[in-house]
Amino acid sequence: MPPYTIVYFPVRGRCEAMRMLLADQGQSWKEEVVTKERWLQGPLKASCLYGQLPKFQDGDLTLHQSNAILRHLGRSLGLYGKDHREAALLDMVNNGVEDLRCKYVMLIYTNYEAGKEEYLKALPEYLKPFETLLSQNEGGHAFIVGNQISFTDYDLLDLLLIHQVLDPSCLDSLPLLSAYVMRLSARPKLKAFLASPKQVNRPINGNGKQWELVEPPCGMRGLPSFLSPGRIKFLSKKKKKIFLHNFLVGLILLFCYGYFF
């Protein structure tokens, strides 16, 4: 039985960075998917320390809060820098990632249609600190801190990937970050995980925003677009058939399970 269990909703959300970390490090884990109906029943929520998911099991250790889980995995798997100095810098960057993630979550869940344009205008400035940090570490050709991958790299990579779905050109003015995404996404185990059917078909967010047809780095498959029918006209006949098939399957699943992604 896998030593790790992720208890979370059927989305990428707050668990994507830890999934990427585990996959890239060759670790196995179990996914306990929580439906909206189960969550609203109450017992699971009541059992969660802060009344929210994710919940993470490492043997007999139960953890809540996504960043605490990432830090635990970083310490357990040797992904927390080579010394106290690097560990402190990784904590700093991780907090910076969280600051921007909170801005992103506010956009997605409260102001997507009205606020997207303004958010994208401000995004280069939001991302600039990470570009600066890369430039200070081996000219941007290494990781965000030091010369080995860390838990923070996975967190930052996830943040950058979801923003590339929001706007595929968002890193065009940030060449080091753009190369960083390509470089990390090309790591063999991570690339295989990102291209796996289960991963490709897992929505990013829980309200249907950001489930769009895109072409991620390294030639990996795009996300299936059930929510952007206007893009069908750009697809080949074969892809149109696949789209329509997936769309119908999606409708059936929504009807059967009674919840919307």
Buried (B, 14 or more C-beta within 10 A) or exposed (E): EEEBBBBBBBBBBBBBBBBBBBBBBEBEBEBEEBEBEEBEEEEBBEEBEEEEBBBBBBEEEBBBBBBEBBBBBBEBBEBBBEEEEBBEBBBBBBEBBEEBBEEBEEBBEEEBEEEBEEBBEEBBEBBEBBBEBBEEBEEBEBBBBBEEBBBBBBBBBBBBBBBBBBBEEBBEEBEBBBBBBEBBBBBEBBBEBBBBEEBBBBBBBBEBBBBBBBEBBBEBBEBBBBBBEEEBEEBEEEBEEEBEEBBEEBEEEEEEEEBEB
